[in-house]
């Protein structure tokens, strides 16, 4: 974990964690689908991608809680900003099709 109480450190961590976790989760589900353990039949065309993206964004609550316990307010602020930006990107990309 980063040992810095700076906004840029929170921003970097708040963006990289969801990106890497999305890629990892997507690969796990792709592997499960190839092996026959998971199926995307019956769902909307981008259901898995949309759901994994929101789960990856929600994983930012883990470092947010760690930074809160350490009282690293600036790093916590960076994670909150990154989470907000990613949430708006998610709404822009997938929200139009939902409403």
N, C-alpha and C positions, 0 to 999 in steps of 0.2 A: 504494500500500500504506500501511497505517496506520503512523505513526512513533511508536507508543506500546508500551511494555512493561508493559501492564496486562491483568489478567484480562478486564475487560469488552471490551477491544478484540479479544482473541482470541475471546471468545464471539460478538461481533457478526460478525466475519469468518468464524468457523466455522459460523455458521448461514446467513448470507447467500450464501456461495459455493455450498453445495449446493442451496439453494432456486433461485437464478438459473440454475445449471447444469442442474438438472432441468427447469426450464421451457424453457430453450433446447434441450436434447436432445429433449424431448418434441415441441416444435414442428418440429424438423428431421425427426424420424421421421414426424410427421404429414404434413409436406409431401412426404416421399419416398413415403409410402403413397398420397397423392393422385395423385402423378405416376406411380405404378406401379413405382417402383424398390424398394420394400420391401413386404412382406406380413406380416400377423400371422396368417395361416391356419395351422392345425395346432398352434398353441401354446395354452397355458392362457389363460383369459380375461384375466388381468391380468399376463401374462408381461412385456410391454414396460414397463409402469408399474413393476413390481417390480424389474426389472433396471436401468432407468434411475435409480431411486431409490438403489439400492445403489452404482451407479457415481458418482452425484452425491455420496454420502456419502464414498466413497473419494477423491474429489478433494480432500478436506481434508488429504490427506497432502502436497500441494504446499506450502500455506502452513506446515504443520507443519515441513517440512524447511527452509523459508526462515527461520522463526523460530529453529530450532535452530542454523543457521549464524550467525545474528546474536546468538545467546545471549540471546534474549528469552524467558526461562523463564516469566514470568507470562503473556505472550501465548500461548505454546505450551500452557500449562496450560488456558487458555480454549478453545483449539481442541480439545484432547483432551476436555474436558468437553462441548462442543457435539457432537463426534462421537459420544461415548458416548450422549448423550441422543437424538440422531437415530437411532442404531443401535437403541436400545430402542423408539423409536417405530416403526421399520421392523419389528422383530420383533413388536410388538403388532399392527400392522396386517396384515402379510402372513404372519407366522410361524404363526399359527393355521391357516391354510389349507394350509400346507406339511406339517404333521405330522399 
